[in-house]
Amino acid sequence: MAKVKGGLGKGLAALIRPASGSEDAKPGGTAAPSSQRAAGEIAQIDIEKIRSNPFQPRADFDEDALDGLRRSILEKGVIQPITVRRSTGGSHQLVSGERRVRAAREAGLRKIPAYIIEVQRDEEMLELALIENLQREHLNPIEIAISYRRLLNDCNFTQEEVAQKIGKDRTTVTNFLRLLKLPEKIQLALRKNQLSTGHARALVAVSDEKTRLKLFDRIIKKDLNVRQVEELVRSLGEKKIHKKVFRLSAPVESAISSVEERIRRALGTRVKVHPRENGKGEITIEYYSHDDLDRLLELFAAIEKNNS
């Protein structure tokens, strides 16, 4: 699909020029037939003639929030007009305002104030719908990530161009896109607000899916905060490194054990050798009291004296 160029990054304000003094946006305003309205003006249109937006990024609608919006509409009307484009048969296709349409329909309204804009191509419709929802609607993290991906794939934007159009930095776009790598179970929890974006970003750093799911279950069960999850992920990384270091052949392991035993007998305390893949390593010498530390220091001093 060809890349859509133009001023869509500025949102609907770049396309809409409502007529001055128009009363159509008010709940009690008298509207001329929408067929007589020019694109860019506001009209009261039939709710039943509004077609859904096939490019709508929102997939989850909170019923309590919708009910609150319905009550508000019953009391004060629809304060902010929806946005539509003309369709066939005198109908209109929704660009943005899905929640307002649903709530108005549940409130029993027959008409709703709407900006009518001129959008010719589906590519332009897609871009406009995605960007407007990203700027205006309270999308969950997965809906945001999917919207970014559609701008990349369907509109052929780069991550930098997406960031510019939505007023974010490129790192933000990248971090949201990474959420789509998470298992479906974790993505669903993000959709339902059972998991924060911070938790999810920490889980993205875990490469193994089974480990991710185990950590997710632990987060839910123990109600872990983001910092606790980050510490868990960090500790997993450290364990993985140590596990890799100690994958030694049987003869090498036997030799290391022999070295540890020789040093233990010489120093009279527990000693641990930590080999690394590059041939280097560390030796850990334990002591159990200040007196024990003094004993070791005297022993080292004697060894140093004998070697001088």
VEXVO-919932 format. One record per residue (C-alpha): x, y, z; residue in one letter; chain. Coordinates in nm, 2 decimals. Example, Ala and Ser with C-alpha at 12.3 -4.5 7.8 and 13.67 -1.06 7.14 Angstrom:
<atoms>
<atom px="1.23" py="-0.45" pz="0.78" type="A" mol="A"/>
<atom px="1.37" py="-0.11" pz="0.71" type="S" mol="A"/>
</atoms>
This chain:
<atoms>
<atom px="0.00" py="0.00" pz="0.00" type="M" mol="A"/>
<atom px="0.14" py="0.34" pz="-0.09" type="A" mol="A"/>
<atom px="0.26" py="0.57" pz="0.18" type="K" mol="A"/>
<atom px="0.01" py="0.85" pz="0.25" type="V" mol="A"/>
<atom px="0.16" py="1.19" pz="0.26" type="K" mol="A"/>
<atom px="0.02" py="1.52" pz="0.38" type="G" mol="A"/>
<atom px="-0.06" py="1.70" pz="0.70" type="G" mol="A"/>
<atom px="-0.24" py="1.43" pz="0.88" type="L" mol="A"/>
<atom px="0.02" py="1.43" pz="1.16" type="G" mol="A"/>
<atom px="-0.15" py="1.75" pz="1.28" type="K" mol="A"/>
<atom px="-0.47" py="1.56" pz="1.35" type="G" mol="A"/>
<atom px="-0.82" py="1.67" pz="1.25" type="L" mol="A"/>
<atom px="-0.75" py="2.03" pz="1.31" type="A" mol="A"/>
<atom px="-0.55" py="2.04" pz="0.99" type="A" mol="A"/>
<atom px="-0.85" py="1.91" pz="0.79" type="L" mol="A"/>
<atom px="-1.16" py="2.05" pz="0.97" type="I" mol="A"/>
<atom px="-1.28" py="2.41" pz="0.92" type="R" mol="A"/>
<atom px="-1.61" py="2.43" pz="1.10" type="P" mol="A"/>
<atom px="-1.84" py="2.72" pz="1.00" type="A" mol="A"/>
<atom px="-1.84" py="3.01" pz="1.24" type="S" mol="A"/>
<atom px="-2.15" py="3.05" pz="1.45" type="G" mol="A"/>
<atom px="-2.28" py="2.70" pz="1.37" type="S" mol="A"/>
<atom px="-2.53" py="2.57" pz="1.62" type="E" mol="A"/>
<atom px="-2.52" py="2.21" pz="1.49" type="D" mol="A"/>
<atom px="-2.28" py="2.08" pz="1.75" type="A" mol="A"/>
<atom px="-2.51" py="2.18" pz="2.03" type="K" mol="A"/>
<atom px="-2.76" py="1.91" pz="2.15" type="P" mol="A"/>
<atom px="-3.06" py="2.13" pz="2.08" type="G" mol="A"/>
<atom px="-2.93" py="2.29" pz="1.76" type="G" mol="A"/>
<atom px="-3.12" py="2.29" pz="1.43" type="T" mol="A"/>
<atom px="-2.93" py="2.10" pz="1.16" type="A" mol="A"/>
<atom px="-2.97" py="2.13" pz="0.79" type="A" mol="A"/>
<atom px="-2.97" py="1.80" pz="0.61" type="P" mol="A"/>
<atom px="-2.62" py="1.66" pz="0.60" type="S" mol="A"/>
<atom px="-2.64" py="1.62" pz="0.22" type="S" mol="A"/>
<atom px="-2.65" py="2.00" pz="0.20" type="Q" mol="A"/>
<atom px="-2.35" py="2.05" pz="0.42" type="R" mol="A"/>
<atom px="-2.00" py="2.11" pz="0.28" type="A" mol="A"/>
<atom px="-1.71" py="1.89" pz="0.40" type="A" mol="A"/>
<atom px="-1.55" py="2.04" pz="0.71" type="G" mol="A"/>
<atom px="-1.87" py="2.17" pz="0.87" type="E" mol="A"/>
<atom px="-2.07" py="2.03" pz="1.16" type="I" mol="A"/>
<atom px="-2.41" py="1.86" pz="1.11" type="A" mol="A"/>
<atom px="-2.66" py="1.66" pz="1.32" type="Q" mol="A"/>
<atom px="-2.66" py="1.32" pz="1.15" type="I" mol="A"/>
<atom px="-2.87" py="1.01" pz="1.20" type="D" mol="A"/>
<atom px="-2.70" py="0.77" pz="1.44" type="I" mol="A"/>
<atom px="-2.86" py="0.47" pz="1.26" type="E" mol="A"/>
<atom px="-2.69" py="0.58" pz="0.93" type="K" mol="A"/>
<atom px="-2.34" py="0.58" pz="1.08" type="I" mol="A"/>
<atom px="-2.12" py="0.29" pz="0.96" type="R" mol="A"/>
<atom px="-1.85" py="0.16" pz="1.18" type="S" mol="A"/>
<atom px="-1.48" py="0.23" pz="1.11" type="N" mol="A"/>
<atom px="-1.31" py="-0.08" pz="0.97" type="P" mol="A"/>
<atom px="-0.98" py="0.08" pz="1.07" type="F" mol="A"/>
<atom px="-1.08" py="0.14" pz="1.43" type="Q" mol="A"/>
<atom px="-0.78" py="0.05" pz="1.65" type="P" mol="A"/>
<atom px="-0.99" py="0.02" pz="1.97" type="R" mol="A"/>
<atom px="-1.09" py="-0.34" pz="2.03" type="A" mol="A"/>
<atom px="-1.18" py="-0.32" pz="2.40" type="D" mol="A"/>
<atom px="-1.46" py="-0.10" pz="2.54" type="F" mol="A"/>
<atom px="-1.50" py="-0.06" pz="2.92" type="D" mol="A"/>
<atom px="-1.87" py="-0.11" pz="3.00" type="E" mol="A"/>
<atom px="-1.85" py="0.11" pz="3.32" type="D" mol="A"/>
<atom px="-1.69" py="0.39" pz="3.13" type="A" mol="A"/>
<atom px="-1.95" py="0.36" pz="2.85" type="L" mol="A"/>
<atom px="-2.23" py="0.38" pz="3.10" type="D" mol="A"/>
<atom px="-2.07" py="0.69" pz="3.26" type="G" mol="A"/>
<atom px="-2.05" py="0.85" pz="2.92" type="L" mol="A"/>
<atom px="-2.42" py="0.75" pz="2.85" type="R" mol="A"/>
<atom px="-2.53" py="0.92" pz="3.17" type="R" mol="A"/>
<atom px="-2.33" py="1.23" pz="3.09" type="S" mol="A"/>
<atom px="-2.49" py="1.25" pz="2.74" type="I" mol="A"/>
<atom px="-2.84" py="1.22" pz="2.89" type="L" mol="A"/>
<atom px="-2.76" py="1.51" pz="3.12" type="E" mol="A"/>
<atom px="-2.56" py="1.74" pz="2.89" type="K" mol="A"/>
<atom px="-2.58" py="1.60" pz="2.54" type="G" mol="A"/>
<atom px="-2.28" py="1.52" pz="2.32" type="V" mol="A"/>
<atom px="-2.03" py="1.80" pz="2.39" type="I" mol="A"/>
<atom px="-1.76" py="1.70" pz="2.14" type="Q" mol="A"/>
<atom px="-1.88" py="1.61" pz="1.79" type="P" mol="A"/>
<atom px="-1.77" py="1.28" pz="1.63" type="I" mol="A"/>
<atom px="-1.59" py="1.28" pz="1.30" type="T" mol="A"/>
<atom px="-1.72" py="1.11" pz="0.99" type="V" mol="A"/>
<atom px="-1.68" py="1.09" pz="0.61" type="R" mol="A"/>
<atom px="-1.95" py="1.06" pz="0.36" type="R" mol="A"/>
<atom px="-2.04" py="0.71" pz="0.24" type="S" mol="A"/>
<atom px="-2.29" py="0.56" pz="0.00" type="T" mol="A"/>
<atom px="-2.66" py="0.58" pz="0.03" type="G" mol="A"/>
<atom px="-2.67" py="0.89" pz="0.24" type="G" mol="A"/>
<atom px="-2.48" py="0.72" pz="0.52" type="S" mol="A"/>
<atom px="-2.16" py="0.82" pz="0.69" type="H" mol="A"/>
<atom px="-1.85" py="0.62" pz="0.79" type="Q" mol="A"/>
<atom px="-1.70" py="0.69" pz="1.13" type="L" mol="A"/>
<atom px="-1.35" py="0.83" pz="1.15" type="V" mol="A"/>
<atom px="-1.33" py="0.88" pz="1.53" type="S" mol="A"/>
<atom px="-1.58" py="0.88" pz="1.82" type="G" mol="A"/>
<atom px="-1.68" py="0.52" pz="1.85" type="E" mol="A"/>
<atom px="-1.74" py="0.55" pz="2.23" type="R" mol="A"/>
<atom px="-1.96" py="0.86" pz="2.18" type="R" mol="A"/>
<atom px="-2.17" py="0.68" pz="1.91" type="V" mol="A"/>
<atom px="-2.22" py="0.38" pz="2.13" type="R" mol="A"/>
<atom px="-2.31" py="0.58" pz="2.44" type="A" mol="A"/>
<atom px="-2.54" py="0.81" pz="2.24" type="A" mol="A"/>
<atom px="-2.72" py="0.51" pz="2.09" type="R" mol="A"/>
<atom px="-2.76" py="0.36" pz="2.44" type="E" mol="A"/>
<atom px="-2.89" py="0.69" pz="2.56" type="A" mol="A"/>
<atom px="-3.16" py="0.68" pz="2.30" type="G" mol="A"/>
<atom px="-3.04" py="0.97" pz="2.08" type="L" mol="A"/>
<atom px="-3.15" py="0.96" pz="1.72" type="R" mol="A"/>
<atom px="-2.90" py="1.22" pz="1.60" type="K" mol="A"/>
<atom px="-2.54" py="1.32" pz="1.70" type="I" mol="A"/>
<atom px="-2.33" py="1.62" pz="1.61" type="P" mol="A"/>
<atom px="-2.05" py="1.53" pz="1.37" type="A" mol="A"/>
<atom px="-1.77" py="1.69" pz="1.17" type="Y" mol="A"/>
<atom px="-1.80" py="1.58" pz="0.81" type="I" mol="A"/>
<atom px="-1.46" py="1.57" pz="0.65" type="I" mol="A"/>
<atom px="-1.35" py="1.48" pz="0.30" type="E" mol="A"/>
<atom px="-1.15" py="1.16" pz="0.29" type="V" mol="A"/>
<atom px="-1.12" py="1.00" pz="-0.05" type="Q" mol="A"/>
<atom px="-0.88" py="0.71" pz="-0.01" type="R" mol="A"/>
<atom px="-0.89" py="0.42" pz="0.23" type="D" mol="A"/>
<atom px="-0.52" py="0.46" pz="0.29" type="E" mol="A"/>
<atom px="-0.58" py="0.82" pz="0.41" type="E" mol="A"/>
<atom px="-0.88" py="0.70" pz="0.62" type="M" mol="A"/>
<atom px="-0.66" py="0.44" pz="0.79" type="L" mol="A"/>
<atom px="-0.38" py="0.69" pz="0.88" type="E" mol="A"/>
<atom px="-0.63" py="0.94" pz="1.00" type="L" mol="A"/>
<atom px="-0.82" py="0.69" pz="1.21" type="A" mol="A"/>
<atom px="-0.51" py="0.55" pz="1.37" type="L" mol="A"/>
<atom px="-0.35" py="0.88" pz="1.45" type="I" mol="A"/>
<atom px="-0.66" py="1.05" pz="1.58" type="E" mol="A"/>
<atom px="-0.73" py="0.76" pz="1.81" type="N" mol="A"/>
<atom px="-0.37" py="0.75" pz="1.93" type="L" mol="A"/>
<atom px="-0.39" py="1.12" pz="2.01" type="Q" mol="A"/>
<atom px="-0.74" py="1.14" pz="2.16" type="R" mol="A"/>
<atom px="-0.86" py="0.80" pz="2.29" type="E" mol="A"/>
<atom px="-0.76" py="0.61" pz="2.60" type="H" mol="A"/>
<atom px="-0.62" py="0.30" pz="2.42" type="L" mol="A"/>
<atom px="-0.47" py="0.01" pz="2.61" type="N" mol="A"/>
<atom px="-0.10" py="-0.06" pz="2.55" type="P" mol="A"/>
<atom px="-0.17" py="-0.35" pz="2.31" type="I" mol="A"/>
<atom px="-0.41" py="-0.14" pz="2.10" type="E" mol="A"/>
<atom px="-0.14" py="0.13" pz="2.09" type="I" mol="A"/>
<atom px="0.12" py="-0.12" pz="1.98" type="A" mol="A"/>
<atom px="-0.11" py="-0.26" pz="1.71" type="I" mol="A"/>
<atom px="-0.18" py="0.09" pz="1.58" type="S" mol="A"/>
<atom px="0.19" py="0.16" pz="1.56" type="Y" mol="A"/>
<atom px="0.25" py="-0.16" pz="1.37" type="R" mol="A"/>
<atom px="-0.04" py="-0.08" pz="1.12" type="R" mol="A"/>
<atom px="0.11" py="0.26" pz="1.05" type="L" mol="A"/>
<atom px="0.44" py="0.09" pz="0.98" type="L" mol="A"/>
<atom px="0.30" py="-0.20" pz="0.77" type="N" mol="A"/>
<atom px="-0.01" py="-0.06" pz="0.61" type="D" mol="A"/>
<atom px="0.10" py="0.30" pz="0.56" type="C" mol="A"/>
<atom px="0.47" py="0.22" pz="0.50" type="N" mol="A"/>
<atom px="0.60" py="0.47" pz="0.76" type="F" mol="A"/>
<atom px="0.93" py="0.43" pz="0.94" type="T" mol="A"/>
<atom px="0.94" py="0.43" pz="1.32" type="Q" mol="A"/>
<atom px="1.08" py="0.78" pz="1.31" type="E" mol="A"/>
<atom px="0.79" py="0.90" pz="1.10" type="E" mol="A"/>
<atom px="0.53" py="0.74" pz="1.33" type="V" mol="A"/>
<atom px="0.70" py="0.91" pz="1.63" type="A" mol="A"/>
<atom px="0.68" py="1.25" pz="1.46" type="Q" mol="A"/>
<atom px="0.31" py="1.21" pz="1.36" type="K" mol="A"/>
<atom px="0.20" py="1.11" pz="1.71" type="I" mol="A"/>
<atom px="0.43" py="1.35" pz="1.89" type="G" mol="A"/>
<atom px="0.64" py="1.08" pz="2.07" type="K" mol="A"/>
<atom px="1.00" py="0.99" pz="2.06" type="D" mol="A"/>
<atom px="1.12" py="0.69" pz="1.86" type="R" mol="A"/>
<atom px="1.21" py="0.49" pz="2.17" type="T" mol="A"/>
<atom px="0.85" py="0.51" pz="2.29" type="T" mol="A"/>
<atom px="0.73" py="0.36" pz="1.96" type="V" mol="A"/>
<atom px="0.99" py="0.09" pz="1.97" type="T" mol="A"/>
<atom px="0.90" py="-0.01" pz="2.33" type="N" mol="A"/>
<atom px="0.54" py="-0.04" pz="2.25" type="F" mol="A"/>
<atom px="0.61" py="-0.25" pz="1.94" type="L" mol="A"/>
<atom px="0.82" py="-0.49" pz="2.16" type="R" mol="A"/>
<atom px="0.50" py="-0.57" pz="2.36" type="L" mol="A"/>
<atom px="0.36" py="-0.76" pz="2.07" type="L" mol="A"/>
<atom px="0.64" py="-1.02" pz="2.12" type="K" mol="A"/>
<atom px="0.48" py="-1.12" pz="2.45" type="L" mol="A"/>
<atom px="0.27" py="-1.44" pz="2.47" type="P" mol="A"/>
<atom px="-0.11" py="-1.39" pz="2.41" type="E" mol="A"/>
<atom px="-0.19" py="-1.46" pz="2.77" type="K" mol="A"/>
<atom px="0.03" py="-1.16" pz="2.88" type="I" mol="A"/>
<atom px="-0.11" py="-0.94" pz="2.61" type="Q" mol="A"/>
<atom px="-0.46" py="-1.02" pz="2.72" type="L" mol="A"/>
<atom px="-0.37" py="-0.91" pz="3.08" type="A" mol="A"/>
<atom px="-0.24" py="-0.58" pz="2.94" type="L" mol="A"/>
<atom px="-0.57" py="-0.53" pz="2.75" type="R" mol="A"/>
<atom px="-0.77" py="-0.59" pz="3.07" type="K" mol="A"/>
<atom px="-0.54" py="-0.37" pz="3.28" type="N" mol="A"/>
<atom px="-0.43" py="-0.66" pz="3.50" type="Q" mol="A"/>
<atom px="-0.07" py="-0.58" pz="3.42" type="L" mol="A"/>
<atom px="0.11" py="-0.25" pz="3.38" type="S" mol="A"/>
<atom px="0.32" py="-0.15" pz="3.08" type="T" mol="A"/>
<atom px="0.62" py="-0.14" pz="3.32" type="G" mol="A"/>
<atom px="0.56" py="-0.50" pz="3.42" type="H" mol="A"/>
<atom px="0.53" py="-0.60" pz="3.05" type="A" mol="A"/>
<atom px="0.85" py="-0.42" pz="2.95" type="R" mol="A"/>
<atom px="1.04" py="-0.61" pz="3.21" type="A" mol="A"/>
<atom px="0.90" py="-0.94" pz="3.08" type="L" mol="A"/>
<atom px="1.00" py="-0.85" pz="2.72" type="V" mol="A"/>
<atom px="1.37" py="-0.87" pz="2.84" type="A" mol="A"/>
<atom px="1.31" py="-1.24" pz="2.91" type="V" mol="A"/>
<atom px="1.38" py="-1.44" pz="2.59" type="S" mol="A"/>
<atom px="1.23" py="-1.78" pz="2.70" type="D" mol="A"/>
<atom px="0.85" py="-1.79" pz="2.66" type="E" mol="A"/>
<atom px="0.80" py="-2.05" pz="2.94" type="K" mol="A"/>
<atom px="1.00" py="-1.84" pz="3.18" type="T" mol="A"/>
<atom px="0.80" py="-1.53" pz="3.08" type="R" mol="A"/>
<atom px="0.48" py="-1.71" pz="3.16" type="L" mol="A"/>
<atom px="0.61" py="-1.84" pz="3.49" type="K" mol="A"/>
<atom px="0.71" py="-1.49" pz="3.59" type="L" mol="A"/>
<atom px="0.37" py="-1.35" pz="3.48" type="F" mol="A"/>
<atom px="0.19" py="-1.60" pz="3.70" type="D" mol="A"/>
<atom px="0.41" py="-1.51" pz="3.99" type="R" mol="A"/>
<atom px="0.34" py="-1.13" pz="3.93" type="I" mol="A"/>
<atom px="-0.03" py="-1.19" pz="3.94" type="I" mol="A"/>
<atom px="-0.02" py="-1.43" pz="4.23" type="K" mol="A"/>
<atom px="0.20" py="-1.22" pz="4.46" type="K" mol="A"/>
<atom px="0.10" py="-0.88" pz="4.32" type="D" mol="A"/>
<atom px="0.47" py="-0.79" pz="4.25" type="L" mol="A"/>
<atom px="0.55" py="-0.43" pz="4.17" type="N" mol="A"/>
<atom px="0.76" py="-0.33" pz="3.86" type="V" mol="A"/>
<atom px="1.09" py="-0.30" pz="4.06" type="R" mol="A"/>
<atom px="1.05" py="-0.64" pz="4.21" type="Q" mol="A"/>
<atom px="0.99" py="-0.79" pz="3.86" type="V" mol="A"/>
<atom px="1.30" py="-0.61" pz="3.72" type="E" mol="A"/>
<atom px="1.51" py="-0.76" pz="4.00" type="E" mol="A"/>
<atom px="1.37" py="-1.10" pz="3.92" type="L" mol="A"/>
<atom px="1.46" py="-1.06" pz="3.56" type="V" mol="A"/>
<atom px="1.81" py="-0.93" pz="3.64" type="R" mol="A"/>
<atom px="1.87" py="-1.23" pz="3.87" type="S" mol="A"/>
<atom px="1.76" py="-1.47" pz="3.60" type="L" mol="A"/>
<atom px="2.01" py="-1.32" pz="3.37" type="G" mol="A"/>
<atom px="2.29" py="-1.36" pz="3.63" type="E" mol="A"/>
<atom px="2.19" py="-1.72" pz="3.69" type="K" mol="A"/>
<atom px="2.20" py="-1.79" pz="3.31" type="K" mol="A"/>
<atom px="2.56" py="-1.65" pz="3.29" type="I" mol="A"/>
<atom px="2.68" py="-1.86" pz="3.59" type="H" mol="A"/>
<atom px="2.51" py="-2.17" pz="3.44" type="K" mol="A"/>
<atom px="2.69" py="-2.11" pz="3.12" type="K" mol="A"/>
<atom px="3.02" py="-2.06" pz="3.30" type="V" mol="A"/>
<atom px="2.99" py="-2.39" pz="3.48" type="F" mol="A"/>
<atom px="2.92" py="-2.61" pz="3.18" type="R" mol="A"/>
<atom px="3.26" py="-2.77" pz="3.20" type="L" mol="A"/>
<atom px="3.39" py="-3.11" pz="3.10" type="S" mol="A"/>
<atom px="3.42" py="-3.37" pz="3.38" type="A" mol="A"/>
<atom px="3.80" py="-3.37" pz="3.38" type="P" mol="A"/>
<atom px="3.81" py="-2.98" pz="3.41" type="V" mol="A"/>
<atom px="3.55" py="-2.99" pz="3.70" type="E" mol="A"/>
<atom px="3.76" py="-3.26" pz="3.87" type="S" mol="A"/>
<atom px="4.07" py="-3.05" pz="3.84" type="A" mol="A"/>
<atom px="3.90" py="-2.74" pz="3.98" type="I" mol="A"/>
<atom px="3.77" py="-2.94" pz="4.27" type="S" mol="A"/>
<atom px="4.12" py="-3.06" pz="4.34" type="S" mol="A"/>
<atom px="4.25" py="-2.70" pz="4.33" type="V" mol="A"/>
<atom px="3.98" py="-2.59" pz="4.57" type="E" mol="A"/>
<atom px="4.07" py="-2.87" pz="4.81" type="E" mol="A"/>
<atom px="4.44" py="-2.79" pz="4.81" type="R" mol="A"/>
<atom px="4.38" py="-2.42" pz="4.88" type="I" mol="A"/>
<atom px="4.13" py="-2.50" pz="5.15" type="R" mol="A"/>
<atom px="4.38" py="-2.72" pz="5.33" type="R" mol="A"/>
<atom px="4.65" py="-2.45" pz="5.30" type="A" mol="A"/>
<atom px="4.43" py="-2.17" pz="5.43" type="L" mol="A"/>
<atom px="4.20" py="-2.37" pz="5.66" type="G" mol="A"/>
<atom px="3.88" py="-2.22" pz="5.53" type="T" mol="A"/>
<atom px="3.63" py="-2.27" pz="5.25" type="R" mol="A"/>
<atom px="3.75" py="-2.17" pz="4.90" type="V" mol="A"/>
<atom px="3.56" py="-2.16" pz="4.57" type="K" mol="A"/>
<atom px="3.70" py="-2.13" pz="4.22" type="V" mol="A"/>
<atom px="3.49" py="-1.95" pz="3.96" type="H" mol="A"/>
<atom px="3.62" py="-2.03" pz="3.61" type="P" mol="A"/>
<atom px="3.52" py="-1.83" pz="3.30" type="R" mol="A"/>
<atom px="3.51" py="-1.93" pz="2.94" type="E" mol="A"/>
<atom px="3.81" py="-1.71" pz="2.84" type="N" mol="A"/>
<atom px="4.04" py="-1.90" pz="3.08" type="G" mol="A"/>
<atom px="4.02" py="-1.64" pz="3.35" type="K" mol="A"/>
<atom px="3.83" py="-1.67" pz="3.68" type="G" mol="A"/>
<atom px="3.79" py="-1.57" pz="4.04" type="E" mol="A"/>
<atom px="3.88" py="-1.74" pz="4.37" type="I" mol="A"/>
<atom px="3.65" py="-1.67" pz="4.67" type="T" mol="A"/>
<atom px="3.80" py="-1.72" pz="5.02" type="I" mol="A"/>
<atom px="3.56" py="-1.72" pz="5.31" type="E" mol="A"/>
<atom px="3.62" py="-1.61" pz="5.67" type="Y" mol="A"/>
<atom px="3.39" py="-1.63" pz="5.96" type="Y" mol="A"/>
<atom px="3.50" py="-1.37" pz="6.21" type="S" mol="A"/>
<atom px="3.73" py="-1.08" pz="6.26" type="H" mol="A"/>
<atom px="3.98" py="-1.31" pz="6.43" type="D" mol="A"/>
<atom px="3.96" py="-1.55" pz="6.13" type="D" mol="A"/>
<atom px="4.03" py="-1.26" pz="5.89" type="L" mol="A"/>
<atom px="4.33" py="-1.16" pz="6.10" type="D" mol="A"/>
<atom px="4.45" py="-1.52" pz="6.09" type="R" mol="A"/>
<atom px="4.43" py="-1.53" pz="5.71" type="L" mol="A"/>
<atom px="4.61" py="-1.19" pz="5.68" type="L" mol="A"/>
<atom px="4.89" py="-1.32" pz="5.91" type="E" mol="A"/>
<atom px="4.91" py="-1.63" pz="5.69" type="L" mol="A"/>
<atom px="4.94" py="-1.42" pz="5.37" type="F" mol="A"/>
<atom px="5.20" py="-1.21" pz="5.53" type="A" mol="A"/>
<atom px="5.41" py="-1.52" pz="5.62" type="A" mol="A"/>
<atom px="5.38" py="-1.65" pz="5.26" type="I" mol="A"/>
<atom px="5.48" py="-1.31" pz="5.13" type="E" mol="A"/>
<atom px="5.78" py="-1.30" pz="5.36" type="K" mol="A"/>
<atom px="5.89" py="-1.65" pz="5.26" type="N" mol="A"/>
<atom px="5.87" py="-1.55" pz="4.89" type="N" mol="A"/>
<atom px="6.07" py="-1.23" pz="4.93" type="S" mol="A"/>
</atoms>
